Each structure stands twice: as structure tokens, then as C-alpha cells.
Amino acid sequence: MGKEIVFDNVRKKYKDIEIIPNMNFRVEPGERLILLGPSGCGKSTILRMIAGFEFVTEGEIRLDGQVVNDVPSGKRNIAMVFQNYALYPHMTVLQNITYGLKANKVPLTEIENRVDLALDIVELKGYENRKPHELSGGQRQRVALARAIVKKCEYLLLDEPLSNLDAKLRVSARKHLLNIHEKFGQTFIYVTHDQIEAMTLGQKIVLINEGEIQMFDTPEHIYNRPANVFTAQFIGSPPMSVIEARYENGKMYFGNQEYQLDQQWVDFLKNYTKKTILFGIRPEHLEISVSYMDNSLVGVVNYIETQGKDYGVYLQLNNHEVVALSERKNWTVGGEKYIRPMQTELHLFDPDSRLNLGYPETMTSRYDR
């Protein structure tokens, strides 16, 4: 079973460049945590500090209650899987997996038992005598996972281990990762910029931008109750449409078009005094029709994007672009269409802080149901 990880006011600087301004979070024992964010946001640096490959400038990292700032990587009881797999090219699959165990003088019988279990989990039995150049990318990735499994560590750290695989192999590899965690229950820290990986693998997600936590919560909360505009637009494909509107007397104005809010929203915003507001709606919650709908807005179709069984219809609403998902294919570019945001699925943000204003207590969205 894995142990807890705590970041307590952790800062990281390279000379005069601050990468992590001030990081605070706690990972529960045995939890699957995803470090998610755009390239260069600091997520790999955080993982490397946990592993002991990077030193902490200020603050404390605690593993199972012990401050490990000065503890060497080899004594932190971690296993790590790298993006490039880091296999020894001259060694066989079996030699790659057992090298660390032999170096640490693990008894031969114990090595055989661990390897047998690991090869079974990652489905590599029969490949023991092959070398890395004789394997596919997915098989090499599974060798790296097996090497991490046999260490039987309390912490499993993964730095974008699936980024070199094609889409089909990534789905298969995610199943292997979940199977590994289910069997061994390590504290599991996974770095990725891929929101699909984050949503499917994570029990909790730390969403990071420019070295700062934007939101730390479950995948469901992050998608359905985003804390700010960055979270709302980073998670989701196509992303949430967030546009500026004028708010007055229970109505949203988009240029000269008006949209009447339900009474629950009017009551919720009774103390809101700013003239503008940021209005967010996800594509699946924006109804679109060729026919007039009550309390609808008019948008002009800019282009259509195939999204599998659905189509992303991008529309110009005054000076802003919004996107609606539709099962219908034959939309006409340049034509005017009626669009209506679902009242129970709105997200409103402060235009200055860009933070979510919250939701009426009386509102029941699809998420709540």
C-alpha cells in the first residue's frame, strides 16, 4: 500500500527563474493523482522533486511524514517510468526487468516470483529473451512498467509514459496501469498534458498552469464545476465557450441580443454589481436549431468540425465564437441558426479575477443528477 505525499510551501527556482512559486497539496495513501497542464507548466519538475532528481529551493516535501528534501533518490522507495522508457538496449527484456533487483541483492527466488507476476500483468510472457529493438513501442513501454512493478515500491511515478504510443495502444496501456494500481495500491503520480488520460486514469487531478495550481479535485468536479476560466477551457474537447456579456436586471446581453436568466440565477446574482460577466457553456449544453426557440440567440455558422458521431458547429455570436455539438451533419456555413444555452448548465465567471462565481443552491444540473 502506498503512503502519503505532502507538498508544504514548496518553491523551485533555477537561478533567477521561478518555476514553482508556492506549491501546497496532499496526496492520500494509495491514491491515483494526475499532474495535468500545458507543456512547460512545471508538472515534470514537481514529479522530479518527488523522485529526488531535483532539489527544493524552499519548503518541504514529506513522504509518509518524513521530510525528504535531502534524502537521495535511491532511498525514497520510489519506482519511476520515463517518457523514453530508458531501457538498456544491449539487455534482454528479462535482464532489463531484473537488473535493479540483482544490484540490490534480492534473493533469486524472490526475483523469479516478482518477475513472473509482472510479466503476467503486462502480458509479456514469451518475450523474456528479446532485446528492446525487437519490440514495438507498446511492448517497450510495458517492459518499463514491469521494471517498475518488480521494485514493489510504495510510490509509482510516471512521466508521460504513453506519449510515444498511438491512440489504440494508449487505451490498452491505460488498462494495464489501472490493473497495476488495483493489484498493488501504490501512491500513483502521473504526469500528462493529455486531458483524456487525466480524466480516465485519475482519482484526483492537480491542474497546473505557470507553476500554480488552478484546481485540485476529482475529474468530475473539474469538468462540471471548474474553479476558473483556465480550468473550464483546458478541460473538454471542444473546450467550453466563455464569452463576455453585459448583465442587467436578470438578463444577459450579447451585443443587441438578450437572454433571460431563470429566477434561480437572478436570485443568485442579486448582489452582483459589475456591468460585465463571463458567460460559459459547454458545447454539449448549447442547443442549436434552424427553427426559432424561445429565449434563443442568433449565431452565424463559421465552420463545422467532425467529432465522431457528433459535429462541432462553430458560430459567430456578435464578436465572439461559440461551439455547439450536434448529431446533424448538414449545417450550412454562413447561415444564421438559433442557439440556446441550457439554464441548468451555465457557468458564470468574474471578468477580473476569472474565478467561477458559483451556482444557485436550488439548481439541479445533469452533473448533480
N, C-alpha and C positions, 0 to 999 in steps of 0.2 A: 504493500500500500504506500502511495506517495505521501509526502509531507508538505506542509505549507511553505509558501514563499511570500515574503513581505518586502516591499519597496517603501522605505521611510525617508522622505525628503531627499531622494537621490538626484544628484546633478552630474552631468558629464560634459566636460569641455575638452576640446583639442586646441591647445594654445589659447587664442582669444575667441575661438568659435564655440558657442554654446550649442550642444546637440540636444541635451535633455535639460530643460530649465529647472524643473522640480517635479519629480515623479513619485506618486503615492498610490499603491494598490496592494491588495492581498489576494493571493491565490489559495483557495481551500485545498486541504489534503486530497489528493486523488482527482482533482478537477481537470477538465479539458479546457484550457484557456487559449484563445486565439489573439495574437497581436496583429491587428489589421490596420492598414493605412497605405497611402501612396508611397511610391519609391522615394527614399531619402528622408522619410519622416522620423527615423530613429528606432524603428522596431527591431532591426537586426542588432543594433547597438545594445538595446535592452537585453536581448537574448544572450549576447556575448558577455555582458556584465554578469548575468546569472551564471553562465558557464565558467566565468573566471578568466576569459580571454581578454577582457577589457577591465581596467581599473575604474573605480568610482571616484569622481572628483570630490563630492561631498555627499553626506547622508549615509544610510546603512541599507545593505541587502541582508536579510535574515532567511536562512534555510532551517526549518524546524526549530526556530527560536534562536539559532546561533548566528551571530554576525560573521559573515564570510568575506568581507571586503578584502582581507589579506590572506585568505585561505587559497592555496594553489588549486587549480582546476582539477587536478587528479585526485584531490581529497574531498571533493564536493558531492560524491556519489551521484554523478550525472552520466547520462548517455546522450549523445548528440548525433543527429543525422543532418548532413550538409546538403546544400543545393547541388553540388557537383559529385556527391556520393563519396568522394575521397577514398576510393578503393585502391589497393596495391595492384598495379597492372600485371606484375610478374607472379602473383599468387593466385591459387585456385579459389573458388567460392569458399570451400571449407577452410582453407588457410586464412583467408580474409576474415572469416567469422571468428575463428578460434585464436587469432594472433594475440589479441589483448588478454584473453583468458590464460594463455600459456605464459605470457610475460608476467602475469600476476600470480603464477604458480597455483592455479586452480587445479584440483585433482582431476586426473584423466577421466574417471567415471562420471564425475560431475559435469565436465566439459561435454562428454558424449550425450548425457541426458539433456543438457540445455540446448545443444545444437539440434538434437532430434526434434525437440519441441518447437524450436524457432523455425526450422526448415518446414515443418508441418504447417505452422501458422501462415507463413508467407508463400507456401506452395512451391517450394524449390527442391523438393526431394528428387534425386536423379541428376541434379546439376552440380553436385559437390565438386567434381573434378574439372569443371570448366573454368576458364580464365575470363576476366571482365570483357575482353574484346570479342569473346564468343557469345556474349549475352546481349539481349535487347536492352533498351533504356529502362523499360519497366522491370526487367529482371535484375539489372544492376541496382535499381532503387530498392528492390526487395532484399538484395544482399546487404545493403546498408542498414535496412530496418532489422534484419536478422542479427547483424553485428551489434546493434543497439539492444535488442531483446536479450541476448545471452549475458549481457553485463548484469542483469537483474538489479538495475538502479532504481532509486526512489523518484528520480526526475528524468523525464524524457523530453529533450529539447530538439525541435525540428525547424530548420531554417529554409523555408520554401522548398521542401524536398520533392515536390511534384511538378515544379515549374518546367522541367525539361520533358515532360510526358505529354502525349496527345490527349485529347478530351476523353476518349474511351478508356485509356489506361488510368487516367486520373480518377475516374469513377471507381474503377477496380481497386486502385491503391487506397482510396479513402475507406473502402470497406475493410482492407487489411489493417489500416490504422485504428479503426473503431474496434476491430476484433482484438488487436493487441491491447488496447486500453481496457477492454472488457475483461480480459484474462488476467492482467497484471495490476491494473489500477494505479499506475504511476501518476504523479503530478505531471501533466502533459502541457507543454508550452509550444505553440505552433505559430510560426511567423508566415504571413502571406499578405499579398496585395489583392488577392482574388476573393471577392465577397462571397462567391458561391461556396468556395472551400470553407470560409469562415462560418457561414450560416449552416452548412451541413455538418461540420465537424465539432463546432464549439458548443460547450455548455455555457460559457461566458465569453464575451468579446471585449477586448480593450481596443477601442478605435482611437488612433493616434494621428495627429497632424502637426507637423513642425515641432515634434518633441513633446507635445502636450496631449493629455487625454481629453478627447472630445466626449466620449461616453463609455461607461463600463457597465455592461448589463447583459442580459440574455439576448440571443439572436431575435427572439420575438419582440421584446421591448424595443430593441434598437431599430427594427424595421417599422413597427407600428406606433411607437411613441418616441420619435427622435428628439434628442435634447436640444438640437440646434440645426441651423441650416446646413452646415457641413455634413452632419450625420444623415440628414434627410436626403441629400443629393449624392452622397457617396454610396449609400446602400440602396440597391434597387436598379433594375435594368429593364426598360429605360428608367432614368432617375426621376425622382419627384419633380414636378414643375413648381417652382417657387417664384412668384411674381409680386410686384408691388401694386398695392391697391389703396384707394382712399376710403377711409371708414367714416361713416356719418349716419347717426340715427338708425342703427341696425342694418345698414346697407353697405355693401362693398361696391365701389365704383372703379371700373376698368376703363379709363377714358370716359366716354359718354355712355357706357353701358353699366347697368346696375344689376346687382344680385342681392336678393333679400335673404338675410340670415334667419334661421329658425329662432324661436323665442329663447331656447336654451343657450344659444350663442349670444344673443342680445343681452340676456341677464349676466352671462359670464363676462362680457366686455363692458359692463355698465360703468366701471371706473377707469376704462382705458381712455386716455386723454390725447394721445398723439393723432395727428391727422392722417398718417400713413401706416400701413401694416403690411407684413409679408404674408402672402396667402399661398399655402402649399396644398397640392393634391397629387396623389399618385396616379399614374396612367390608367390603372385598372379601376379607379374610382371616379373617372371622368366620363360620363355618358356622352355619346355622340349620335346625332341623328340628322337625316335630311329633312325631317319634319319638325315643326315648331314644338317645343316642350315648355311647359310652364316654368317660369323662373330660370330660363336658359340664357346663354350668351351666344353671340355670333362670332365664329372664327373662320379664317380663310386657310384652306389646306395648302401647306408648303410642300410637303412630300410624304411619301408612305414608305415604311420600312417593314420588311417581313420579320416576324418574331415567332416563327414556327407556325402553330395553328392560328395565332393572332397576328394582327397588323398594327404597327405603331403609326398612328396618324398624327403628324406634326402640323399644328395650326398656329396661325398668327392671330393673337388677341391684342388688338391695339399695337403697342410697341413691344410686346412680349410673345415668346413662343411657348406653347404648351403641347403636351403629347397625351393622346388618348389611345387605349388599347381597344381594338375592335375585331370581331370574328369576320366581319365583312371585308372583302377584298377590293371591290370596285369603287373606291373613292376617287373623286376627280380632283387633281391638283389645280388649284386656283379657284375652286368652287367654295361658296360660303356654306358652312354647316352649323348646326345648333349644338352647343355643348353645355352640359350641366354637371357641376361638381356635386357629389353625394354629400349631403349635410353632415352625416354621421362619420365621415372620413376626412374632414378638413383638418389642416394643421396650420396654426397661426403663429407667426414669429415676430419678435420685436425688430424693427428695422435698424436700430442702432446696435444693440448687443447681439442680434441674430439668434437669440435664445428662444426656445419654444415657450409660448405664453401659457400652455396647459390646456386642459379640456374640461368642459362642464361635467359636474358630478352626475347629472341626470342623463348624460348622453351614453347610449349603448351602441358601440360600433361593431363591425364584423369581428374585430380583434377581441372585444370583450365577450362576444358570444362564443 
